[in-house]
Amino acid sequence: MDSQNTDQKLAVITGGASGIGLSCSKRFAKEGYAVLIIDANKEAGEQELKSLKSDGYNADFAYCDITKHEQVAAIFQGLADQNKCAQVLVNCAGISPALNALHEYPVEEWHRAIDINLHGTFYACREFLGLAMKNNASDGSIINVASIMGVRASAAQASYAASKHAVVGLTKSIAQDYAHLNIRANAVGPGVIDTPMNTELMKDENVMQYMLGRIPLKRVASSDEVANLIYFLASSEASYITGSYHPVDGGYLAS
């Protein structure tokens, strides 16, 4: 990553080429961060990189299969080789598997959900923290995107709920273990968000009618609304917030 400002902070955003991750990439860039987008969609990643650079922002893109630890590790090793430190990690990479009863759930699909949603988040957190240790970092912020299913469950969503519950637990553990370095870790729990991952869900009128009936605000959220919270949690204004889970759900969990 070419930076003309050596004091510019770096935000690493997994899944940064679409949905909530894309909104985060744009928000952090606009707030003056250098942004490293990590995504498995090479075309979308390169397109967003071109867009950010054309707007004058400092950005870079790294293709990565988040389920492959060696690929994640190589990206952070590349930062270390360039004597660069990342101040913020936002883990947005994730999938929402098809609904299915557990006794009929394809084993390979279970592993895929856990590999992307949990293992991928772990790999990125591990390497981010390792880089922070190498650089004797005195602060940092990790924001992991979980879900409302990180604290509750719905029918036929066992793999998703299991993976997102685990992400919340992982986040709380990181907050405990790295507080002495002033590295904070928080999780956000989006409800129904208008993103490509939810496109098919939002086409189902019966499902949407049921969901909107449970949401006091009676609407879905934009990905920018989630990015707003993520940026706040990464900022110095949230300096005393760590180990927390913050829903962005229009009141769904309160209903």
Summary of the structure (lengths in Angstrom):
residues: 255
radius of gyration: 17.6
end to end distance: 45.2
largest distance: 55.2
contacts: 884
relative contact order: 0.14
helix: 52%
strand: 16%
